[in-house]
């Protein structure tokens, strides 16, 4: 599965869509994109533009179909692979505390978990250069989850790793980039080995509490939505109840647009990490897409108006995208509440991709960048928000 290609396409592709192109104010561009997304198939779309101290919101369609409840930009939702940045921060903080090194071989902390793991380091887990394969590509895991036949399968992290290894490795450690949620399952296991606590507890104590992210959680076993909730759908089927154990540290977290924007600003402004670890966070390895690089749970790309940090946080029922300035001062988030892995709604997704990128660039200029022809790259069927 072409995991990173969809993330980069979301930034590089600026499509010729007149309904979006007519708008000039950033929030108007985003609202037009939300409207176009709903018209193209999303039940609902919510979005946020944060520029310095100012935050503005957009919404279109429904947050819950059966009652025709309007989509609420303050609602909680599953954030998919946005989770990975939280997990990377925990390991970077542990390194800053001299409790581990990112260059430690994983066998130092989780011996025997990956047979023949010589050469695989903690850093290679975080930047996806371990050469390990993807466990969710296995139909024993993916098909029951997608179909909703088995909502609470007992997949332990070790079983997920074992299933991944049956698929064959993608390359030698450190040789090249190959995105796999398996890496973050193992990263969570390293956190537990170092601290004696689940990665969810470390994320809560080190990030959620200090940043006062009151609507952000990292569920471990609870599959149920709580509070003001943006319902997620696959082919109009409500999939809001979902087993967090499937993705865990690779994509289980729940948040709101506001909370995630607060985390994003703290992340890229250096509030969460000392300078040495901040440099490690943002040091990238090349991905298959020209001009993009993957750091530690974060993706760097070139938008028409300059360099950005970006990510797609996709998981069953939720299609999230982020575009942020290098210092985190300008942030655009946009979410559609429909996603499935067998064939995503590429046309609708591109309306959101275009709107997010053009909105971000309009924060620097009152005139957004001119429309460009579509790229050959298409958004991927990212699992866990790949």
Protein Blocks (a to p, Z undefined) as FASTA:
>chain_A
ZZklmmmmmmmpccddfklmmpmbfklmmmmmmmmmmmnopabdcddddehjbccdddeh
jfbfklopacdfkbccdekjmlmmmmmmmmmmmmmnopacfkbcfklmmghklghkghia
fklmmnopnopacfklpmklmmmmmnomambbcbdfklmmmmmmmnopabdehkaccddf
klmmmmmmmmmmmnopafklmmmmmmmmmnopakbccdfklmbdehjdddddeehiackb
ccfklnmmnomcccdfklmmmmmmmmmnopmpcfklmmmmmpccddfbehiacdehiacd
ddfkbccdddddddehiacdddddfkopaccddddfbdcfkbccfklmmmmmmmmmmmmm
mmmpcbdcddddddfbdcdddehhZZ
